[in-house]
């Protein structure tokens, strides 16, 4: 029996590298990867040639241009253009080369800014998006609809998973362009190294957020990819193809900061700057559908942060900006 040839698009990123860790120990799998220097995913002809050459059986579409609020605000054109091109090229090339199975990785930002909490899959396209990341969110919604359209017209089995806030090894630790956990970890570490008396946290500390370790995300992705069609489609509305992935548990930003302080070993005090924006009061995913399909997260926030901080300490020289 020949090995399953699996292409992981974006294998050097946080999610893609977690998928590599998840799948590389499987003796029945041959992993196919290509870095940016080898393959420009925004180039349609190059992507088509790559698919024709490699005889791919399955695709995990984890490649994306990502960033925090600052990056989304500063580079909206790049965020919508690059993400649309990447997903359109890969999904269409997969179809053209008769790849039947594909998993598209999206984001919880696809849901309306004022979506009822916890956010269910059916909240998609029921309201206005958060303005700061609207270009990125629209690109991700387009990815879901691409998968749905190829399924409907050509009978493909292209699935989509929408993760909550992810963190872990290979995250972006840029002080301005990163998400809350890596940005906070970087600042606590710098404060500890400098012997600072305090760390200032933006906002009141009251907003609630959900966080998922990227290794849990990779495990969930493989689980969803391998579900039978009947199980995958269970509990869904017609044409509602995506599945939320999260812990189903959230915490306040204050609780996150207190946990981070403990993990990093910072002895100073926390100061919350209420003059800075809080963002949405709560963002929590409804993960009941995924649980009904036999998967739930197993890495606690504190354990995940400890593992991530160990990785950060090992790689911090490479992460200097």
N, C-alpha and C positions, 0 to 999 in steps of 0.2 A: 504494500500500500504506500503510495507516494505521500510525502509530507505536505501539510497545508501551507501554502505560500501566503504569508500575511504581510501586507504593506502598512507600516505605521508612518503616516504623514505627520511631520513635526516631532520626530523622535528625539531631538535634542532639547526640546522644551520641557517644562515641568511635568505636564500630563503625558506627553509622548515618552519621556524617559521612564516614567512610572509604568507605562504599558510595556516597555521593553523589559523592565525588571519582572513584571508579572508573567510575561510570555516566554522569555528566553530559556527558562528551565524545562519547557515542554518539549520532549524529544520528537513529538509528531509535528512540530512547527518549524518552518524556515522563515526567519524574519527578513524582510526587505526594507531597507532604509536608504535615504539619500539626503545629504545635507544641502544647505543653500548654495554652496559653491558648485555642487554637482547638478542640482535641479532647481530652477526658478519656477515655483508653483504658480506664479502669476502669468507664466508664458504657456498659452494653450498648446501650441505645437510641441513644446518640450515635454509637457505632461502627457500628451497623447503618445509620443514616442516611448516614454518611460513605461507606460502601461502595456504597450504592444510588445516591448522587449522582455518584460519580466513575468508574464503569465501569472498574474495575481489571482488568488482565490478569495481573499477577504481584505477589507480596508478599514483601518481605524483612522478617521479624519480628525486628528488632534492639532493640525497646523493652523495657526491663527496669529494675527497681530493683536497683542493684548497690552493692557496697561491700566493704571488707576485713573482717578478723576482728572488729575492734572494732564496726563497724556491724552485722554479722551477729549479734553477741552482744547488742547493745543493742536492736535493733529486729526481733526475729524475726517478730512478728505482721505488721508492714508488709511484710517480705520475702516471706512466703508469700502473704499476701492479694493484694497488688498484682500480683505476678508471675502468680499463677493467674488473676486477673481479666483482665489484659492479654492473655495468650495465648488464653484461652478466648473472649473477645470477638472478637479478630481472626480466629482460625482458624474459628470458627463463622460469622462474618459473611462471610468469604471463601467458605466453602462455600455459604451462602445466596444469594450473588450470582454463583454459578457461576464463581468464580476457580479455575482448574484447577491453577495452579502457585504454591507457597508454600515459602519456606525459613525454617525456625525456627532461631534461633541460641541455643544452650545454653551449657554450661560443663563443664569437666573435673571439676568437683566432683560431678557425677552419679555418679561411680564410688565404690565402697566405700573406706573409709579405708585398709584393708589390701590393696587390690587388687594383684595381681602386677604388677611393673614390667618393661617399659613396659606401660601400660594399653591393653588391646584393647577394641573395641566390645562384645565378648561378656561383659565383666566387669560390665555393667550389671545391677543387682538381684541380685548374687551375695553381698552382704555388707552390713555395717552402715556407714552414712555417717559422715563426720566430724561430730561433734556441733555444732561451732560454726556450720557453715553448712548444717545439715540442712534447715531450712525453705526456704531458697533452692534447695537441690539437689532437694528433693521437688517444688517448683514446676516446675523445669526438666525433671525426669523426666516429670511430668504433660504438659508440652508435647510431648515426644517421643511419648507415648502418645496424645495428641490427634491428632497427625499420622497415626500408624499407624492409628488407629481410623477416621478419615475416609477414609483410603486403602482400608482393608479393606471398609468398608460402602458407600462411595459411589464408589470408583474414582478418588479424587483423587490428585494427584501432589504430596503435601506432604512435603518432605524436611527433614532436621535435620542441622546441623553442630555439633560440640562442640569449641570452641577450647581450647587450653591458655592459660596466663597471657598476657594481651594488654597491650600498652603502645603509646604513641604520642601524636600530637596530640589534644587535647580529652580527655585523661585527667583523672581526678579527683586533684588535687594537695593535697587536704586533709591536714594533718599527722597526724590520727588516723584518719580514715575511708577512707584510700586504700590501694591495693595496694602491694606491695614496691617496684617500680621508681619510681613517682611519689613515694612517701614518701621513698625513699632519695635521689632526685634533689633534692628540696626541701631535705632536711637537708644534703647536700653543698654545695649552692649557698649556703644560709644560713651554713654554717661558713666557706666561702670568703670571703663578703662580710664576715663578722665577724673574719676573720684568726685563726680558732680553730686550736689545736694538734692537735686530734684530732676524729674522728667516731666515736661509739659505735654499733655495729651489734648489734641483738638476736640472741642465740643464739651458737652456737659457730662459725658460718660454714661448717659441713660439709654441711648439707642441700643436696640437688641439686634444681634447678628448671629448667623449660623456659619460654622466653619467645618470643612471636611478635609481630612488628610488626603493627599494626592494618591497614596497607595490604596486607600479605600476606594477612591474614584476609579483607579485602574481595575481593581477587583470587580467593582460594580459594572464597569464597561464590558469586561470579558463575560460576566454573568449574563448581561442583557444580550450581547451578541449571540450567545449560545442557547438562549431560550428557544423553545419550539415556537412556531408561528402562533399556534393556538394559545399558548401561555402569554406570549408577548402581547397579543391583541386582547387578552382578557381585561375586563373592567375599563375598556376604552370606548370613547364615543367614536362614531364613524369619522374617518379622516383626521383623527387626533393621534399622531404617530409618536409623539415624544414622551419621555419618561423623566420625571424629576429624580435627581440623585442628591441626597443630603443625609444628615444625621437625624433630622426631625427634632433637634434640640438646639436652642439658641442661648446666648448669654449677653449681658450688657457689655458695652465697651469698657466700663469700669472693671467688671469681672475679668475680662480679657487682659487688661493692663495689670491687674493684681496677679494673675496667673503668670504673665510674661515676666513680671518683676521677680517672682519666685524662681522661675526657670532659669533666667539669666543670672540671678544672684545679685541684683542691684539693691543696695541698702538705703538709698535715699527715699524721698517722698514723691508721691504722685500729685501733680497739679493739673486741674482741668480748666482749660481756657474756654469759657462759655461764650466768648465773643466770636469764636469760630463756628462754622456751620456744623450741625449734627447730621444732616441728611435725613433719610426716611426714619421714622421712629422704630420700625421693625421690618426685618426681611427674613422670613422663615419659609422653607419649602414644605409642602405637604408631600410626604414620601410614602403614603399608604399604598399607592399602586405598586411601587417597587418592593415594599415589604410583602405584599400579597403574592408577588412573583418570586419570593424566596431569598431576598437579600436584604441585609441591613449592615450599617457601619459598625466597625468593632474597635477603632482606634480612638481613645478618649482625647479630648483637647490637650490636657496637660501632658499625656504621654507623647502625643504627636508633636507638641511644641518642644519637648525635651529632645526628641529625635532630630527635629529640624535644627535646633540650636547646635547640637553636636556636629551636624553637617555644615552649618554656617561657620563654626570655629575651624573646622578642617579646611574650608575653602575660602576663608575671608580675604586672603591676599589677592585671590583672583577677582573678588567682588569689590575691591576698592574702586571708587569712582573719582 
